[in-house]
Amino acid sequence: MLRSPFCVSFVLMNKNAPMTPVDRLARIKALQPIRRRPVTASVVECDVPPGFSPEKPAGAERLAEILGAQLQHNSFGEHLVLRRWFSEPVGAEVVGVQPSGILDASVLRLLLPILPSCADDPQNWLFIDTETTGLAGGTGTYPFLIGVAWWDAGGLEIEQFFMREQSEEHSVLVTLAERIAKRSVIVSFNGKSFDWPLLEKRYRMTRAIDPPVPRAHIDFLYPARHLWRLRLGSVRLAELERHILGWNRGADVISELIPQLYFDYLRGGPPEPLSAIFLHNQMDLRGLAGVATRVLGLLEDSETLGRDPLELFGLSRICERRGEAARARNLYERSIASALPPRADRLARRSLARLAKRDGDHTRACQLWEQLLDGSKEGLEAYEQLAIYYEHRLRRPNHAATLVRKALAELRRASLSGILAPSALKAWRLRFQRRLARLEPRASGILLDTPEPESKAAPAESNREGKICQNRIA
């Protein structure tokens, strides 16, 4: 029998008091697990957080009827599955949904630095998109709707897995792992940063299902940024569909409202609003397939499909990033000749000058740098590169010093206009001051020691005497 709290505290305070058998039994009893009372229905209702119930929500069966979805069973339970097949292209500019045959490995290397052997076959691609309970991530965020798609029979087959309540998560994750085992190349839009890390976390939290390991992951958000961000500003999938693919979604649910609609359904709300979430997920997958087709077409045949100057500029940046220097130079030249906007034109000329210098084409590099001279970041870099060229290649430190002085004057004007941040101004000023301190002694020395040209006429007597004296002194 346990002592009262007062007795226990008294024994603990008197450390020198002898231990009795009752004290030893009390300590052993304290190590045993506590037997909890059976949990009643009222306790369950109080402890369960809002938005979750161990029973299926009231509208679960009605939702399956509205969507025409089916129940799918596996060893971990069941969940809702909806399948749709789309034969039409997602946009007017996309000539079909499915790429024909095996893709060119050189094209894929522009998207994947490490190319597995299975990535060049579109039949191994699995498009994936998730709808989650939040966008912040963390352990409390989980994907309640997972959509996958693949090219099939000249169209796009879409399959969606839905958790009618959170206990069906294990079942959904098992089915997703089975799909990835069949098609091991994941294709997503911002999936490397959000969708796939979230799914891996949910797999690990189950402690029962091993996360699948895809052979490759192609995220088309990154090439989309290079190709269209300067033109559109926003590269959200809906914007790309409208302005690049020529496809308007029409009425669509706002992404920020999706978690709340799902929570309302879990609390017993009507299931009809969830049909808009399924449609939104389908349009995301179709848009992803269209963007992928457009990007692959541009990378493969830029001569025909690359009509927009900003697209050519974006392709140049992708090729430069992957080490395709010759192709990048050609595309930069084409984009500059196609009348780029001023900001993009400056960036293209700077990148082209760097590539020309790397290839040893200093004449072209100097032409481009001379066109950029001003107080901007690109202009200051041009001053620096020209100073390096005249100092080290042409051995003209006086001209290099003149360029550095002009750059310092541009910096003074830039500090008044606020073109550059104070930290950038300070860094550039230090660089040019150090270079000028090294150049000025050499430039002044060359000016003092420059010999006068000798006359071709026969030397006079005075000249002969002067030379004889110089020889004697020497």
Secondary structure, 3 states (H helix, E strand, C coil): CCCCHHHHHHHHHCCCCCCCHHHHHHHHHHHCCCCCCCCCHHHHHHHCCCCCCCCCCCCHHHHHHHHCCEEEEECCEEEEEEEEEECCCCCCCCCCCCCCCCCCHHHHCCCCCCCCHHHHCHHHEEEEEEEECCCCCCCCCCEEEEEEEEEECCEEEEEEEECCCHHHHHHHHHHHHHHHHHCCEEEECCHHHHHHHHHHHHHHHHCCCCCCCCCEEEECHHHHHHHHHHHHCCCCHHHHHHHCCCCCCCCCCCHHHHHHHHHHHHCCCCCCCHHHHHHHHHHHHHHHHHHHHHHHHHHHCHHHHCCCHHHHHHHHHHHHHCCCHHHHHHHHHHHHHCCCCHHHHHHHHHHHHHHHHHCCCHHHHHHHHHCCCCCCHHHHHHHHHHHHHHHHHCCCHHHHHHHHHHHHHHHHHHHHHCCCCHHHHHHHHHHHHHHHHHHHHHHHHHHHCCCCCCCCCCCCHHHHHHHHHHHHHC
